[in-house]
């Protein structure tokens, strides 16, 4: 039987070494005898304060891997540990409650975390200020633009007070300019908070723009195909020559993997 997600109390001796560790993790779906292998033998560490992007073709298991790290599902084989406790998770869809204001959406996360009632509003306002929405506490979801909704969703994720933030293509539905602005905001918040980030995307330039390390998964079953350490100084622009050059290299590797998969 696969090991389950290991928390801080069990891994305190290794807490400083990594924010998340995947050790030969595999995941299959389906009934015994007719299972489909989605992830195969993934071994990966995310270091404290590191920003890692998972990149790969559609269907390669990126979101499945993120769900396993989040504890939403269990691996078929291997083990996953997150010494800082349960990670925070941000989805492509904002998943805000439309009947609550922006501030109350964040307060709900604070309440679930056990924050006392009298402390919730000041903390929600602080988090909204952190994502540069200081005037949005009383606004409802329908009053917010797509980019503003994702900022509130980010503030809600930060309200979970986790050391590891998991992001599943959070900007994919946004227009290019809004996405670019939120790239800047995420980089600023990551630098300011010292969070570890595991970010799933299929956009090569987005990965190079944001990450300290890019991990390319093969097509199904997902295996680690190759990794790149990104030493381009921040802040980066999506149009920077160094970003563009490395994006071309990674894109060629991704295309080759897609071609190889298509031949099977």
N, C-alpha and C positions, 0 to 999 in steps of 0.2 A: 504494500500500500504506500502511496506517495506521502512524503512528509507534508505537513501543513505549514502555513505561514507562521514564522517564529517571531515572537515579540521581544520587547526590550528586557523583560524580566529574565528570559532564558538566554539572552545573548549579550549581557552587559560587558563581558570581557572583550568582545569584538566590536563594541558600538562605535568606536572611533575609526575603525578601519574602512567601513563602507556604510552607505545609506540603504542599499539593497543588494542582495546577492542571490543569483539564480545559479543553481548547481545541477547541471545535466537535466534540465527541465524538459519534459515532453508532455504533449497534450493530444489526446485522441478523442473524437466524438463518435457516437454510434454504439450500437449494441455489440457485445462480445462476438467475435467472429466476423463482424462486418464493420469494423471501426475504420475511420478515416484519420490518419495521422496529420495533425495540423502543425505542431511544433515538435522538433526532434533534437534533443540533446543540447539545449541552450544553456551555456555557461557564461555569465556576465556579472560583473560588479559595477555598481554605480557608487562612486566615491562621495564622501561628504562635500557638499557645496558644488558638485559637478553638474553640468548641463549636458545631457546625452540625448541625441535624437536617434530614434529607430526609424529606418527608412526601408522601403521595399514596395514591390508591386502590390496591387490590390489582391486581397485574398491570401497573403503570405503569412498571416497570423499575428500581425503587429498588435491589433486591438485585443486579440485573445491573450497575448503575452501581458499586456497592460492589465487586463482583468484578473489575471492570475496574481500579479504583483499586488493589486488592490485587495486581494482576498475575496473577490466576487465569485471565484471558481477555484477548484483545486487541480493541481497538475496530476496527470496520469502517472508520471514518474518524476523523480528528482525532488529537490527541495528549494524553497524560497524563504529568505529571511529578511526582515526589515527591522533592525535594532531600535529605530526611533519610534516604533509603534505603527499603527495603521496609517498608510499613506492617504493623502488627500487626492481626490480625483476630479478632473475637469473634462467634460465631454465636448463633442462638436456642437451639440445643441445646448443652449444655456440652461435648460431644465429649471428655470425659475418658476415659482408659483405665481400665476398672474393675479390672484386675488390679494396678494401681499405687496407692500411697497418694497423698493430696493432695500431699504434699511431692515425691514422685518424679515426679508429673505435671509439676510445675513444673521440677524438675531436668532432665527430658527436654528442655524448651524451652531451658534454659540450656546443656545439652550441645550441642544443635544450633547454638546461637549461638557455641560455641567457648569457653565459660567453663571454666577448669580444674577438675578433679574436686574438689580440696580446697576450692574456693570455692563449689561449688554448693549444699551444704546450708545454709550461713549465708545465702546470698542467697535461697534458697527460703523460709527461715524469716522473713527480713526482709519479703519480699513477702506472705507469709501474714499477718504482723502488720499490714502496710499495709491489707489488706482486712479486718482485725479477725477473723482466724482463727488467732491465734497458737498455739492448742493443737491444731490440726488436722493437723499434719505427718504423723503416723502413721495417720491415719484413711483407710479405703478409701471409694470412691465410694458404696457402698450404705449406709454409716454417716452420710452427709451428707444434709441436707434439700435441697430444690430450690434455695432461696436460697443455701445454703452451697456447693453445686456451682457456681453461677454466680459466686460470689466466687472460688473456686479457678480457674475459667476466666478470670476477669479477671486474677488474679495471674499466670496462665500467659501471658496476652497481654502483660502488663507486663514479663514476663521476656524478651521479645524485644527490649527496650530500643529501641523505635522512637519517633520523635517524633510519629507519627501513629497513632491508634487508630481502627480501623474497627469499628463495632458494628452487627450486623444483627438488629434486634428482639430484643436479648438478654434482655429481661424479659417477653416476650409470654406465656410459658407459666406465669408465676408468679401467685399470688393477689394481690389488690389491696394488702393490707397488706405482704407481702414485697416487692412491686414498689416500694411507697412508701419502704420502708427502704433498698432498693438505689439508688433515686434519690438519696437523701441521701448514701449512701456514694460513689456515682460522682461527684457534685458535689464532695465533699470531696477525693477522690483527684485529680480533674482540677485543682482549685484548688492542690493541694499540689505536683503534678508539673509543671504547665505544659504538659501534653500538648495537642496538637490532636486533636479528636474529630470524626469524621463518623459520625453516628448515624442509622440508618434506622428509621422507625416508621410505623405507620398510625394511631397514637393521638395525636390533636391535643393533648390536655392534657399528655401525656407530653412532647411536643415543646416546648410552651411552658414547662413546668416546668423543663426541663433546658437549653435552648439559649440561646446568644447571638444566633443567627440561624436562622430557619426558612425552608427552601426548599421550595416546593410544586411538585411535578411534575404535569404534565397527564396524562390517561389516554393509553394507548398510541396512537401512539408518545410516549414520555416527553419532554417539553420543559419548561424552566423556565417556570412559569406566573406565579409571583409570589414575592417574598421579604419577610420581616419581620425587622427588627432588634428584639430583645427587650431593653428597657432596665429591666425589672423587677428590683430588687435581689435577689441571692442572699443567704441561702437562701430559696427559694420553697416554698410548699406547694401541692399540687394543688388545694386548696379555696380558695386566696386569691382575692379578688375580682378583682384585676388579671389573674391567670392565667385565671380563668373568662371574663372579658369578652373578652380577646384570643382565647381558644379558640373562643368563639362566632363571632367575626369570621372566623377561619381556617376553621372548620367550614362556614360559609355559602359561602365561596369554593370549598371542596372539594366541597360538594354541587352547586354550580353547574357545576363541571367534570365531575362524574359525570353530571349531567343532559345536558350538551352532548355528552358522549361517547355516551350512550345513544341520542341522536337520529341518530347516523350509521349 
